[in-house]
């Protein structure tokens, strides 16, 4: 389990895709990111930062994965997701 840390340089979602192996045949993936408070009694917002959105996307493209859904918890504690058609990318590969 990766611990999400806002001040850390590597966020959990980046760490997760880093460990993926290259696929010869394109593979569909879903990403689910959530984080909790220190005592794990409540779920906190886990909306990915722009750096991670771009990083995760580029890493998936490089390794031949097709992103289906990128789930996260929004500021209201609800589950939301990005999909390829609405993911806010800064750079395109
Ligand atoms: Zn991030």
PDB file of the backbone (N, CA, C, O) and the ligand in Angstrom, with CONECT records:
HET     ZN  A 101       1
ATOM      1  N   UNK A   1       0.852  -1.204   0.000  1.00  0.00           N
ATOM      2  CA  UNK A   1       0.000   0.000   0.000  1.00  0.00           C
ATOM      3  C   UNK A   1       0.884   1.249   0.000  1.00  0.00           C
ATOM      4  O   UNK A   1       1.808   1.377   0.803  1.00  0.00           O
ATOM      5  N   UNK A   2       0.584   2.142  -0.898  1.00  0.00           N
ATOM      6  CA  UNK A   2       1.353   3.383  -0.969  1.00  0.00           C
ATOM      7  C   UNK A   2       0.685   4.466  -0.142  1.00  0.00           C
ATOM      8  O   UNK A   2      -0.536   4.620  -0.164  1.00  0.00           O
ATOM      9  N   UNK A   3       1.477   5.192   0.568  1.00  0.00           N
ATOM     10  CA  UNK A   3       0.925   6.287   1.356  1.00  0.00           C
ATOM     11  C   UNK A   3       0.957   7.564   0.528  1.00  0.00           C
ATOM     12  O   UNK A   3       1.993   7.943  -0.019  1.00  0.00           O
ATOM     13  N   UNK A   4      -0.173   8.207   0.448  1.00  0.00           N
ATOM     14  CA  UNK A   4      -0.269   9.440  -0.308  1.00  0.00           C
ATOM     15  C   UNK A   4       0.258  10.576   0.549  1.00  0.00           C
ATOM     16  O   UNK A   4      -0.166  10.762   1.690  1.00  0.00           O
ATOM     17  N   UNK A   5       1.160  11.311   0.001  1.00  0.00           N
ATOM     18  CA  UNK A   5       1.734  12.423   0.754  1.00  0.00           C
ATOM     19  C   UNK A   5       1.876  13.622  -0.163  1.00  0.00           C
ATOM     20  O   UNK A   5       2.665  13.601  -1.108  1.00  0.00           O
ATOM     21  N   UNK A   6       1.126  14.644   0.111  1.00  0.00           N
ATOM     22  CA  UNK A   6       1.111  15.845  -0.730  1.00  0.00           C
ATOM     23  C   UNK A   6       2.485  16.482  -0.887  1.00  0.00           C
ATOM     24  O   UNK A   6       2.792  17.055  -1.932  1.00  0.00           O
ATOM     25  N   UNK A   7       3.308  16.383   0.146  1.00  0.00           N
ATOM     26  CA  UNK A   7       4.607  17.046   0.097  1.00  0.00           C
ATOM     27  C   UNK A   7       5.701  16.162  -0.486  1.00  0.00           C
ATOM     28  O   UNK A   7       6.824  16.601  -0.732  1.00  0.00           O
ATOM     29  N   UNK A   8       5.341  14.923  -0.694  1.00  0.00           N
ATOM     30  CA  UNK A   8       6.316  13.994  -1.242  1.00  0.00           C
ATOM     31  C   UNK A   8       6.431  14.248  -2.749  1.00  0.00           C
ATOM     32  O   UNK A   8       5.481  14.728  -3.368  1.00  0.00           O
ATOM     33  N   UNK A   9       7.574  13.934  -3.334  1.00  0.00           N
ATOM     34  CA  UNK A   9       7.736  14.165  -4.761  1.00  0.00           C
ATOM     35  C   UNK A   9       7.042  13.080  -5.580  1.00  0.00           C
ATOM     36  O   UNK A   9       6.607  13.335  -6.703  1.00  0.00           O
ATOM     37  N   UNK A  10       6.936  11.881  -5.031  1.00  0.00           N
ATOM     38  CA  UNK A  10       6.260  10.806  -5.757  1.00  0.00           C
ATOM     39  C   UNK A  10       4.923  10.502  -5.091  1.00  0.00           C
ATOM     40  O   UNK A  10       4.873  10.032  -3.954  1.00  0.00           O
ATOM     41  N   UNK A  11       3.855  10.774  -5.809  1.00  0.00           N
ATOM     42  CA  UNK A  11       2.528  10.482  -5.286  1.00  0.00           C
ATOM     43  C   UNK A  11       2.164   9.024  -5.568  1.00  0.00           C
ATOM     44  O   UNK A  11       2.749   8.382  -6.441  1.00  0.00           O
ATOM     45  N   UNK A  12       1.197   8.521  -4.820  1.00  0.00           N
ATOM     46  CA  UNK A  12       0.837   7.104  -4.895  1.00  0.00           C
ATOM     47  C   UNK A  12       0.504   6.653  -6.314  1.00  0.00           C
ATOM     48  O   UNK A  12       0.921   5.576  -6.740  1.00  0.00           O
ATOM     49  N   UNK A  13      -0.243   7.473  -7.040  1.00  0.00           N
ATOM     50  CA  UNK A  13      -0.659   7.072  -8.379  1.00  0.00           C
ATOM     51  C   UNK A  13       0.524   6.961  -9.339  1.00  0.00           C
ATOM     52  O   UNK A  13       0.545   6.106 -10.224  1.00  0.00           O
ATOM     53  N   UNK A  14       1.514   7.851  -9.146  1.00  0.00           N
ATOM     54  CA  UNK A  14       2.710   7.790  -9.987  1.00  0.00           C
ATOM     55  C   UNK A  14       3.526   6.548  -9.648  1.00  0.00           C
ATOM     56  O   UNK A  14       4.053   5.858 -10.521  1.00  0.00           O
ATOM     57  N   UNK A  15       3.605   6.298  -8.368  1.00  0.00           N
ATOM     58  CA  UNK A  15       4.334   5.137  -7.877  1.00  0.00           C
ATOM     59  C   UNK A  15       3.718   3.843  -8.412  1.00  0.00           C
ATOM     60  O   UNK A  15       4.424   2.896  -8.759  1.00  0.00           O
ATOM     61  N   UNK A  16       2.402   3.829  -8.468  1.00  0.00           N
ATOM     62  CA  UNK A  16       1.683   2.628  -8.919  1.00  0.00           C
ATOM     63  C   UNK A  16       1.959   2.343 -10.391  1.00  0.00           C
ATOM     64  O   UNK A  16       2.242   1.201 -10.752  1.00  0.00           O
ATOM     65  N   UNK A  17       1.881   3.361 -11.247  1.00  0.00           N
ATOM     66  CA  UNK A  17       2.097   3.102 -12.678  1.00  0.00           C
ATOM     67  C   UNK A  17       3.564   2.833 -12.982  1.00  0.00           C
ATOM     68  O   UNK A  17       3.892   2.175 -13.969  1.00  0.00           O
ATOM     69  N   UNK A  18       4.451   3.350 -12.122  1.00  0.00           N
ATOM     70  CA  UNK A  18       5.877   3.122 -12.311  1.00  0.00           C
ATOM     71  C   UNK A  18       6.207   1.639 -12.259  1.00  0.00           C
ATOM     72  O   UNK A  18       7.118   1.169 -12.942  1.00  0.00           O
ATOM     73  N   UNK A  19       5.465   0.912 -11.449  1.00  0.00           N
ATOM     74  CA  UNK A  19       5.758  -0.509 -11.269  1.00  0.00           C
ATOM     75  C   UNK A  19       5.114  -1.395 -12.339  1.00  0.00           C
ATOM     76  O   UNK A  19       5.327  -2.608 -12.351  1.00  0.00           O
ATOM     77  N   UNK A  20       4.330  -0.797 -13.232  1.00  0.00           N
ATOM     78  CA  UNK A  20       3.703  -1.591 -14.293  1.00  0.00           C
ATOM     79  C   UNK A  20       4.734  -2.016 -15.328  1.00  0.00           C
ATOM     80  O   UNK A  20       5.672  -1.280 -15.636  1.00  0.00           O
ATOM     81  N   UNK A  21       4.542  -3.198 -15.850  1.00  0.00           N
ATOM     82  CA  UNK A  21       5.446  -3.690 -16.880  1.00  0.00           C
ATOM     83  C   UNK A  21       4.881  -3.406 -18.271  1.00  0.00           C
ATOM     84  O   UNK A  21       3.668  -3.309 -18.457  1.00  0.00           O
ATOM     85  N   UNK A  22       5.775  -3.277 -19.229  1.00  0.00           N
ATOM     86  CA  UNK A  22       5.359  -3.020 -20.601  1.00  0.00           C
ATOM     87  C   UNK A  22       4.501  -4.175 -21.112  1.00  0.00           C
ATOM     88  O   UNK A  22       4.820  -5.342 -20.886  1.00  0.00           O
ATOM     89  N   UNK A  23       3.426  -3.844 -21.792  1.00  0.00           N
ATOM     90  CA  UNK A  23       2.529  -4.853 -22.350  1.00  0.00           C
ATOM     91  C   UNK A  23       2.708  -4.930 -23.866  1.00  0.00           C
ATOM     92  O   UNK A  23       2.723  -3.906 -24.549  1.00  0.00           O
ATOM     93  N   UNK A  24       2.842  -6.130 -24.375  1.00  0.00           N
ATOM     94  CA  UNK A  24       2.971  -6.293 -25.822  1.00  0.00           C
ATOM     95  C   UNK A  24       1.619  -6.060 -26.462  1.00  0.00           C
ATOM     96  O   UNK A  24       1.510  -5.407 -27.499  1.00  0.00           O
ATOM     97  N   UNK A  25       0.590  -6.603 -25.829  1.00  0.00           N
ATOM     98  CA  UNK A  25      -0.772  -6.393 -26.291  1.00  0.00           C
ATOM     99  C   UNK A  25      -1.422  -5.345 -25.383  1.00  0.00           C
ATOM    100  O   UNK A  25      -1.399  -5.469 -24.159  1.00  0.00           O
ATOM    101  N   UNK A  26      -1.997  -4.321 -26.000  1.00  0.00           N
ATOM    102  CA  UNK A  26      -2.587  -3.225 -25.216  1.00  0.00           C
ATOM    103  C   UNK A  26      -3.540  -3.742 -24.143  1.00  0.00           C
ATOM    104  O   UNK A  26      -4.408  -4.573 -24.409  1.00  0.00           O
ATOM    105  N   UNK A  27      -3.361  -3.240 -22.944  1.00  0.00           N
ATOM    106  CA  UNK A  27      -4.159  -3.693 -21.810  1.00  0.00           C
ATOM    107  C   UNK A  27      -4.935  -2.521 -21.219  1.00  0.00           C
ATOM    108  O   UNK A  27      -4.392  -1.439 -20.997  1.00  0.00           O
ATOM    109  N   UNK A  28      -6.215  -2.766 -20.974  1.00  0.00           N
ATOM    110  CA  UNK A  28      -7.066  -1.743 -20.370  1.00  0.00           C
ATOM    111  C   UNK A  28      -6.870  -1.708 -18.862  1.00  0.00           C
ATOM    112  O   UNK A  28      -6.811  -2.757 -18.221  1.00  0.00           O
ATOM    113  N   UNK A  29      -6.767  -0.522 -18.293  1.00  0.00           N
ATOM    114  CA  UNK A  29      -6.616  -0.429 -16.836  1.00  0.00           C
ATOM    115  C   UNK A  29      -7.532   0.625 -16.234  1.00  0.00           C
ATOM    116  O   UNK A  29      -7.881   1.617 -16.873  1.00  0.00           O
ATOM    117  N   UNK A  30      -7.901   0.384 -15.010  1.00  0.00           N
ATOM    118  CA  UNK A  30      -8.583   1.380 -14.189  1.00  0.00           C
ATOM    119  C   UNK A  30      -7.633   1.754 -13.069  1.00  0.00           C
ATOM    120  O   UNK A  30      -6.913   0.903 -12.546  1.00  0.00           O
ATOM    121  N   UNK A  31      -7.630   3.019 -12.705  1.00  0.00           N
ATOM    122  CA  UNK A  31      -6.818   3.462 -11.582  1.00  0.00           C
ATOM    123  C   UNK A  31      -7.774   3.984 -10.519  1.00  0.00           C
ATOM    124  O   UNK A  31      -8.709   4.727 -10.818  1.00  0.00           O
ATOM    125  N   UNK A  32      -7.532   3.593  -9.293  1.00  0.00           N
ATOM    126  CA  UNK A  32      -8.359   4.057  -8.181  1.00  0.00           C
ATOM    127  C   UNK A  32      -7.428   4.638  -7.124  1.00  0.00           C
ATOM    128  O   UNK A  32      -6.567   3.935  -6.595  1.00  0.00           O
ATOM    129  N   UNK A  33      -7.599   5.901  -6.823  1.00  0.00           N
ATOM    130  CA  UNK A  33      -6.766   6.541  -5.806  1.00  0.00           C
ATOM    131  C   UNK A  33      -7.645   7.067  -4.682  1.00  0.00           C
ATOM    132  O   UNK A  33      -8.606   7.796  -4.926  1.00  0.00           O
ATOM    133  N   UNK A  34      -7.322   6.702  -3.479  1.00  0.00           N
ATOM    134  CA  UNK A  34      -7.994   7.324  -2.343  1.00  0.00           C
ATOM    135  C   UNK A  34      -6.998   7.466  -1.217  1.00  0.00           C
ATOM    136  O   UNK A  34      -5.987   6.766  -1.184  1.00  0.00           O
ATOM    137  N   UNK A  35      -7.270   8.346  -0.318  1.00  0.00           N
ATOM    138  CA  UNK A  35      -6.401   8.474   0.846  1.00  0.00           C
ATOM    139  C   UNK A  35      -7.262   8.719   2.070  1.00  0.00           C
ATOM    140  O   UNK A  35      -8.413   9.145   1.971  1.00  0.00           O
ATOM    141  N   UNK A  36      -6.683   8.443   3.214  1.00  0.00           N
ATOM    142  CA  UNK A  36      -7.422   8.594   4.475  1.00  0.00           C
ATOM    143  C   UNK A  36      -6.669   9.564   5.376  1.00  0.00           C
ATOM    144  O   UNK A  36      -5.532   9.939   5.092  1.00  0.00           O
ATOM    145  N   UNK A  37      -7.306   9.959   6.446  1.00  0.00           N
ATOM    146  CA  UNK A  37      -6.602  10.740   7.463  1.00  0.00           C
ATOM    147  C   UNK A  37      -5.683   9.788   8.238  1.00  0.00           C
ATOM    148  O   UNK A  37      -5.670   8.584   7.981  1.00  0.00           O
ATOM    149  N   UNK A  38      -4.927  10.327   9.172  1.00  0.00           N
ATOM    150  CA  UNK A  38      -3.896   9.534   9.861  1.00  0.00           C
ATOM    151  C   UNK A  38      -4.449   8.307  10.576  1.00  0.00           C
ATOM    152  O   UNK A  38      -3.800   7.262  10.618  1.00  0.00           O
ATOM    153  N   UNK A  39      -5.647   8.436  11.138  1.00  0.00           N
ATOM    154  CA  UNK A  39      -6.215   7.304  11.874  1.00  0.00           C
ATOM    155  C   UNK A  39      -7.071   6.409  10.976  1.00  0.00           C
ATOM    156  O   UNK A  39      -7.654   5.426  11.434  1.00  0.00           O
ATOM    157  N   UNK A  40      -7.135   6.764   9.704  1.00  0.00           N
ATOM    158  CA  UNK A  40      -7.918   5.998   8.724  1.00  0.00           C
ATOM    159  C   UNK A  40      -9.402   5.955   9.066  1.00  0.00           C
ATOM    160  O   UNK A  40     -10.109   5.032   8.660  1.00  0.00           O
ATOM    161  N   UNK A  41      -9.874   6.949   9.811  1.00  0.00           N
ATOM    162  CA  UNK A  41     -11.287   6.970  10.186  1.00  0.00           C
ATOM    163  C   UNK A  41     -12.130   7.699   9.156  1.00  0.00           C
ATOM    164  O   UNK A  41     -13.351   7.546   9.127  1.00  0.00           O
ATOM    165  N   UNK A  42     -11.480   8.497   8.304  1.00  0.00           N
ATOM    166  CA  UNK A  42     -12.252   9.116   7.231  1.00  0.00           C
ATOM    167  C   UNK A  42     -11.440   9.199   5.942  1.00  0.00           C
ATOM    168  O   UNK A  42     -10.209   9.228   5.953  1.00  0.00           O
ATOM    169  N   UNK A  43     -12.162   9.234   4.853  1.00  0.00           N
ATOM    170  CA  UNK A  43     -11.547   9.279   3.532  1.00  0.00           C
ATOM    171  C   UNK A  43     -11.401  10.737   3.107  1.00  0.00           C
ATOM    172  O   UNK A  43     -12.333  11.530   3.240  1.00  0.00           O
ATOM    173  N   UNK A  44     -10.243  11.071   2.606  1.00  0.00           N
ATOM    174  CA  UNK A  44      -9.964  12.449   2.211  1.00  0.00           C
ATOM    175  C   UNK A  44      -9.932  12.586   0.685  1.00  0.00           C
ATOM    176  O   UNK A  44      -9.861  11.601  -0.050  1.00  0.00           O
ATOM    177  N   UNK A  45      -9.987  13.817   0.252  1.00  0.00           N
ATOM    178  CA  UNK A  45      -9.919  14.098  -1.184  1.00  0.00           C
ATOM    179  C   UNK A  45      -8.628  13.537  -1.765  1.00  0.00           C
ATOM    180  O   UNK A  45      -7.551  13.710  -1.195  1.00  0.00           O
ATOM    181  N   UNK A  46      -8.745  12.876  -2.884  1.00  0.00           N
ATOM    182  CA  UNK A  46      -7.553  12.316  -3.519  1.00  0.00           C
ATOM    183  C   UNK A  46      -7.475  12.717  -4.987  1.00  0.00           C
ATOM    184  O   UNK A  46      -6.888  12.014  -5.809  1.00  0.00           O
ATOM    185  N   UNK A  47      -8.070  13.847  -5.294  1.00  0.00           N
ATOM    186  CA  UNK A  47      -8.036  14.325  -6.676  1.00  0.00           C
ATOM    187  C   UNK A  47      -6.579  14.454  -7.102  1.00  0.00           C
ATOM    188  O   UNK A  47      -5.801  15.130  -6.429  1.00  0.00           O
ATOM    189  N   UNK A  48      -6.196  13.819  -8.204  1.00  0.00           N
ATOM    190  CA  UNK A  48      -4.785  13.846  -8.599  1.00  0.00           C
ATOM    191  C   UNK A  48      -4.342  15.235  -9.058  1.00  0.00           C
ATOM    192  O   UNK A  48      -5.113  15.971  -9.674  1.00  0.00           O
ATOM    193  N   UNK A  49      -3.095  15.581  -8.753  1.00  0.00           N
ATOM    194  CA  UNK A  49      -2.550  16.859  -9.197  1.00  0.00           C
ATOM    195  C   UNK A  49      -2.227  16.759 -10.695  1.00  0.00           C
ATOM    196  O   UNK A  49      -2.170  15.668 -11.262  1.00  0.00           O
ATOM    197  N   UNK A  50      -2.019  17.913 -11.312  1.00  0.00           N
ATOM    198  CA  UNK A  50      -1.777  17.942 -12.753  1.00  0.00           C
ATOM    199  C   UNK A  50      -0.537  17.135 -13.147  1.00  0.00           C
ATOM    200  O   UNK A  50      -0.508  16.467 -14.180  1.00  0.00           O
ATOM    201  N   UNK A  51       0.474  17.220 -12.300  1.00  0.00           N
ATOM    202  CA  UNK A  51       1.722  16.500 -12.572  1.00  0.00           C
ATOM    203  C   UNK A  51       1.466  14.988 -12.651  1.00  0.00           C
ATOM    204  O   UNK A  51       2.021  14.293 -13.502  1.00  0.00           O
ATOM    205  N   UNK A  52       0.627  14.508 -11.760  1.00  0.00           N
ATOM    206  CA  UNK A  52       0.312  13.071 -11.744  1.00  0.00           C
ATOM    207  C   UNK A  52      -0.596  12.687 -12.910  1.00  0.00           C
ATOM    208  O   UNK A  52      -0.419  11.627 -13.511  1.00  0.00           O
ATOM    209  N   UNK A  53      -1.553  13.532 -13.228  1.00  0.00           N
ATOM    210  CA  UNK A  53      -2.441  13.227 -14.359  1.00  0.00           C
ATOM    211  C   UNK A  53      -1.605  13.049 -15.622  1.00  0.00           C
ATOM    212  O   UNK A  53      -1.768  12.073 -16.354  1.00  0.00           O
ATOM    213  N   UNK A  54      -0.711  14.000 -15.870  1.00  0.00           N
ATOM    214  CA  UNK A  54       0.159  13.898 -17.050  1.00  0.00           C
ATOM    215  C   UNK A  54       1.109  12.718 -16.954  1.00  0.00           C
ATOM    216  O   UNK A  54       1.300  11.971 -17.914  1.00  0.00           O
ATOM    217  N   UNK A  55       1.701  12.565 -15.772  1.00  0.00           N
ATOM    218  CA  UNK A  55       2.680  11.505 -15.569  1.00  0.00           C
ATOM    219  C   UNK A  55       2.080  10.121 -15.722  1.00  0.00           C
ATOM    220  O   UNK A  55       2.663   9.237 -16.350  1.00  0.00           O
ATOM    221  N   UNK A  56       0.903   9.949 -15.137  1.00  0.00           N
ATOM    222  CA  UNK A  56       0.222   8.657 -15.216  1.00  0.00           C
ATOM    223  C   UNK A  56      -0.162   8.371 -16.662  1.00  0.00           C
ATOM    224  O   UNK A  56       0.056   7.264 -17.154  1.00  0.00           O
ATOM    225  N   UNK A  57      -0.722   9.344 -17.333  1.00  0.00           N
ATOM    226  CA  UNK A  57      -1.148   9.171 -18.713  1.00  0.00           C
ATOM    227  C   UNK A  57       0.036   8.791 -19.604  1.00  0.00           C
ATOM    228  O   UNK A  57      -0.025   7.819 -20.357  1.00  0.00           O
ATOM    229  N   UNK A  58       1.113   9.572 -19.504  1.00  0.00           N
ATOM    230  CA  UNK A  58       2.280   9.319 -20.348  1.00  0.00           C
ATOM    231  C   UNK A  58       2.900   7.959 -20.067  1.00  0.00           C
ATOM    232  O   UNK A  58       3.332   7.255 -20.980  1.00  0.00           O
ATOM    233  N   UNK A  59       2.936   7.607 -18.809  1.00  0.00           N
ATOM    234  CA  UNK A  59       3.502   6.325 -18.426  1.00  0.00           C
ATOM    235  C   UNK A  59       2.664   5.169 -18.977  1.00  0.00           C
ATOM    236  O   UNK A  59       3.203   4.163 -19.440  1.00  0.00           O
ATOM    237  N   UNK A  60       1.347   5.327 -18.921  1.00  0.00           N
ATOM    238  CA  UNK A  60       0.464   4.280 -19.440  1.00  0.00           C
ATOM    239  C   UNK A  60       0.620   4.137 -20.956  1.00  0.00           C
ATOM    240  O   UNK A  60       0.664   3.024 -21.481  1.00  0.00           O
ATOM    241  N   UNK A  61       0.701   5.261 -21.644  1.00  0.00           N
ATOM    242  CA  UNK A  61       0.871   5.236 -23.104  1.00  0.00           C
ATOM    243  C   UNK A  61       2.185   4.536 -23.457  1.00  0.00           C
ATOM    244  O   UNK A  61       2.229   3.671 -24.331  1.00  0.00           O
ATOM    245  N   UNK A  62       3.250   4.926 -22.762  1.00  0.00           N
ATOM    246  CA  UNK A  62       4.576   4.344 -22.996  1.00  0.00           C
ATOM    247  C   UNK A  62       4.578   2.826 -22.800  1.00  0.00           C
ATOM    248  O   UNK A  62       5.230   2.093 -23.543  1.00  0.00           O
ATOM    249  N   UNK A  63       3.847   2.376 -21.802  1.00  0.00           N
ATOM    250  CA  UNK A  63       3.857   0.954 -21.470  1.00  0.00           C
ATOM    251  C   UNK A  63       2.728   0.172 -22.129  1.00  0.00           C
ATOM    252  O   UNK A  63       2.503  -1.000 -21.827  1.00  0.00           O
ATOM    253  N   UNK A  64       2.036   0.832 -23.020  1.00  0.00           N
ATOM    254  CA  UNK A  64       1.000   0.187 -23.817  1.00  0.00           C
ATOM    255  C   UNK A  64      -0.236  -0.228 -23.011  1.00  0.00           C
ATOM    256  O   UNK A  64      -0.784  -1.316 -23.190  1.00  0.00           O
ATOM    257  N   UNK A  65      -0.651   0.668 -22.128  1.00  0.00           N
ATOM    258  CA  UNK A  65      -1.905   0.464 -21.408  1.00  0.00           C
ATOM    259  C   UNK A  65      -2.899   1.499 -21.910  1.00  0.00           C
ATOM    260  O   UNK A  65      -2.533   2.608 -22.298  1.00  0.00           O
ATOM    261  N   UNK A  66      -4.168   1.103 -21.892  1.00  0.00           N
ATOM    262  CA  UNK A  66      -5.218   2.023 -22.294  1.00  0.00           C
ATOM    263  C   UNK A  66      -6.004   2.365 -21.040  1.00  0.00           C
ATOM    264  O   UNK A  66      -6.570   1.485 -20.391  1.00  0.00           O
ATOM    265  N   UNK A  67      -6.035   3.636 -20.705  1.00  0.00           N
ATOM    266  CA  UNK A  67      -6.758   4.049 -19.509  1.00  0.00           C
ATOM    267  C   UNK A  67      -8.255   3.986 -19.745  1.00  0.00           C
ATOM    268  O   UNK A  67      -8.775   4.560 -20.702  1.00  0.00           O
ATOM    269  N   UNK A  68      -8.932   3.285 -18.863  1.00  0.00           N
ATOM    270  CA  UNK A  68     -10.386   3.230 -18.927  1.00  0.00           C
ATOM    271  C   UNK A  68     -10.963   4.301 -18.003  1.00  0.00           C
ATOM    272  O   UNK A  68     -11.607   5.241 -18.469  1.00  0.00           O
ATOM    273  N   UNK A  69     -10.738   4.163 -16.712  1.00  0.00           N
ATOM    274  CA  UNK A  69     -11.200   5.146 -15.729  1.00  0.00           C
ATOM    275  C   UNK A  69     -10.110   5.436 -14.701  1.00  0.00           C
ATOM    276  O   UNK A  69      -9.363   4.544 -14.298  1.00  0.00           O
ATOM    277  N   UNK A  70     -10.034   6.680 -14.291  1.00  0.00           N
ATOM    278  CA  UNK A  70      -9.110   7.103 -13.253  1.00  0.00           C
ATOM    279  C   UNK A  70      -9.979   7.654 -12.120  1.00  0.00           C
ATOM    280  O   UNK A  70     -10.383   8.817 -12.136  1.00  0.00           O
ATOM    281  N   UNK A  71     -10.253   6.803 -11.149  1.00  0.00           N
ATOM    282  CA  UNK A  71     -11.148   7.177 -10.055  1.00  0.00           C
ATOM    283  C   UNK A  71     -10.404   7.899  -8.933  1.00  0.00           C
ATOM    284  O   UNK A  71      -9.250   7.588  -8.637  1.00  0.00           O
ATOM    285  N   UNK A  72     -11.069   8.851  -8.324  1.00  0.00           N
ATOM    286  CA  UNK A  72     -10.525   9.547  -7.160  1.00  0.00           C
ATOM    287  C   UNK A  72     -11.689  10.057  -6.314  1.00  0.00           C
ATOM    288  O   UNK A  72     -12.845  10.018  -6.735  1.00  0.00           O
ATOM    289  N   UNK A  73     -11.366  10.526  -5.133  1.00  0.00           N
ATOM    290  CA  UNK A  73     -12.384  11.088  -4.234  1.00  0.00           C
ATOM    291  C   UNK A  73     -12.330  12.610  -4.366  1.00  0.00           C
ATOM    292  O   UNK A  73     -11.260  13.205  -4.241  1.00  0.00           O
ATOM    293  N   UNK A  74     -13.456  13.229  -4.611  1.00  0.00           N
ATOM    294  CA  UNK A  74     -13.449  14.689  -4.755  1.00  0.00           C
ATOM    295  C   UNK A  74     -13.534  15.383  -3.394  1.00  0.00           C
ATOM    296  O   UNK A  74     -13.540  14.726  -2.353  1.00  0.00           O
ATOM    297  N   UNK A  75     -13.599  16.709  -3.412  1.00  0.00           N
ATOM    298  CA  UNK A  75     -13.578  17.488  -2.163  1.00  0.00           C
ATOM    299  C   UNK A  75     -14.814  17.243  -1.305  1.00  0.00           C
ATOM    300  O   UNK A  75     -14.800  17.520  -0.106  1.00  0.00           O
ATOM    301  N   UNK A  76     -15.864  16.733  -1.900  1.00  0.00           N
ATOM    302  CA  UNK A  76     -17.078  16.440  -1.137  1.00  0.00           C
ATOM    303  C   UNK A  76     -17.122  14.991  -0.657  1.00  0.00           C
ATOM    304  O   UNK A  76     -18.127  14.544  -0.104  1.00  0.00           O
ATOM    305  N   UNK A  77     -16.033  14.267  -0.870  1.00  0.00           N
ATOM    306  CA  UNK A  77     -15.969  12.887  -0.410  1.00  0.00           C
ATOM    307  C   UNK A  77     -16.675  11.906  -1.342  1.00  0.00           C
ATOM    308  O   UNK A  77     -16.933  10.761  -0.973  1.00  0.00           O
ATOM    309  N   UNK A  78     -16.983  12.365  -2.549  1.00  0.00           N
ATOM    310  CA  UNK A  78     -17.658  11.498  -3.505  1.00  0.00           C
ATOM    311  C   UNK A  78     -16.663  10.944  -4.521  1.00  0.00           C
ATOM    312  O   UNK A  78     -15.628  11.549  -4.798  1.00  0.00           O
ATOM    313  N   UNK A  79     -17.002   9.783  -5.066  1.00  0.00           N
ATOM    314  CA  UNK A  79     -16.146   9.173  -6.081  1.00  0.00           C
ATOM    315  C   UNK A  79     -16.409   9.841  -7.431  1.00  0.00           C
ATOM    316  O   UNK A  79     -17.551   9.963  -7.873  1.00  0.00           O
ATOM    317  N   UNK A  80     -15.331  10.265  -8.064  1.00  0.00           N
ATOM    318  CA  UNK A  80     -15.415  10.836  -9.413  1.00  0.00           C
ATOM    319  C   UNK A  80     -14.361  10.143 -10.250  1.00  0.00           C
ATOM    320  O   UNK A  80     -13.495   9.452  -9.713  1.00  0.00           O
ATOM    321  N   UNK A  81     -14.426  10.320 -11.545  1.00  0.00           N
ATOM    322  CA  UNK A  81     -13.379   9.725 -12.362  1.00  0.00           C
ATOM    323  C   UNK A  81     -13.102  10.544 -13.615  1.00  0.00           C
ATOM    324  O   UNK A  81     -13.941  11.300 -14.104  1.00  0.00           O
ATOM    325  N   UNK A  82     -11.897  10.357 -14.104  1.00  0.00           N
ATOM    326  CA  UNK A  82     -11.519  10.881 -15.407  1.00  0.00           C
ATOM    327  C   UNK A  82     -11.583   9.714 -16.358  1.00  0.00           C
ATOM    328  O   UNK A  82     -11.348   8.571 -15.967  1.00  0.00           O
ATOM    329  N   UNK A  83     -11.899   9.994 -17.599  1.00  0.00           N
ATOM    330  CA  UNK A  83     -11.796   8.992 -18.653  1.00  0.00           C
ATOM    331  C   UNK A  83     -11.021   9.657 -19.789  1.00  0.00           C
ATOM    332  O   UNK A  83     -10.855  10.877 -19.783  1.00  0.00           O
ATOM    333  N   UNK A  84     -10.551   8.893 -20.745  1.00  0.00           N
ATOM    334  CA  UNK A  84      -9.702   9.486 -21.774  1.00  0.00           C
ATOM    335  C   UNK A  84     -10.300  10.734 -22.441  1.00  0.00           C
ATOM    336  O   UNK A  84      -9.562  11.627 -22.856  1.00  0.00           O
ATOM    337  N   UNK A  85     -11.615  10.795 -22.542  1.00  0.00           N
ATOM    338  CA  UNK A  85     -12.220  11.932 -23.229  1.00  0.00           C
ATOM    339  C   UNK A  85     -12.309  13.201 -22.369  1.00  0.00           C
ATOM    340  O   UNK A  85     -12.540  14.287 -22.900  1.00  0.00           O
ATOM    341  N   UNK A  86     -12.131  13.075 -21.061  1.00  0.00           N
ATOM    342  CA  UNK A  86     -12.226  14.296 -20.247  1.00  0.00           C
ATOM    343  C   UNK A  86     -11.037  14.500 -19.318  1.00  0.00           C
ATOM    344  O   UNK A  86     -11.074  15.365 -18.443  1.00  0.00           O
ATOM    345  N   UNK A  87      -9.997  13.720 -19.501  1.00  0.00           N
ATOM    346  CA  UNK A  87      -8.834  13.849 -18.630  1.00  0.00           C
ATOM    347  C   UNK A  87      -8.100  15.159 -18.970  1.00  0.00           C
ATOM    348  O   UNK A  87      -7.812  15.426 -20.137  1.00  0.00           O
ATOM    349  N   UNK A  88      -7.801  15.966 -17.951  1.00  0.00           N
ATOM    350  CA  UNK A  88      -7.186  17.273 -18.205  1.00  0.00           C
ATOM    351  C   UNK A  88      -5.676  17.179 -18.403  1.00  0.00           C
ATOM    352  O   UNK A  88      -4.911  17.351 -17.454  1.00  0.00           O
ATOM    353  N   UNK A  89      -5.254  16.909 -19.614  1.00  0.00           N
ATOM    354  CA  UNK A  89      -3.830  16.730 -19.894  1.00  0.00           C
ATOM    355  C   UNK A  89      -3.171  18.023 -20.333  1.00  0.00           C
ATOM    356  O   UNK A  89      -3.782  18.840 -21.022  1.00  0.00           O
ATOM    357  N   UNK A  90      -1.925  18.204 -19.933  1.00  0.00           N
ATOM    358  CA  UNK A  90      -1.152  19.350 -20.391  1.00  0.00           C
ATOM    359  C   UNK A  90      -0.395  18.995 -21.661  1.00  0.00           C
ATOM    360  O   UNK A  90      -0.222  19.831 -22.548  1.00  0.00           O
ATOM    361  N   UNK A  91       0.051  17.761 -21.738  1.00  0.00           N
ATOM    362  CA  UNK A  91       0.832  17.313 -22.886  1.00  0.00           C
ATOM    363  C   UNK A  91       0.211  16.050 -23.480  1.00  0.00           C
ATOM    364  O   UNK A  91      -0.347  15.219 -22.763  1.00  0.00           O
ATOM    365  N   UNK A  92       0.314  15.929 -24.729  1.00  0.00           N
ATOM    366  CA  UNK A  92      -0.235  14.754 -25.408  1.00  0.00           C
ATOM    367  C   UNK A  92       0.869  13.951 -26.055  1.00  0.00           C
ATOM    368  O   UNK A  92       1.813  14.510 -26.613  1.00  0.00           O
ATOM    369  N   UNK A  93       0.750  12.668 -25.981  1.00  0.00           N
ATOM    370  CA  UNK A  93       1.721  11.796 -26.649  1.00  0.00           C
ATOM    371  C   UNK A  93       1.132  11.231 -27.910  1.00  0.00           C
ATOM    372  O   UNK A  93       1.795  10.472 -28.615  1.00  0.00           O
TER     373      UNK A  93
HETATM  374 ZN    ZN A 101       0.219  14.139  -7.651  1.00  0.00          ZN
END
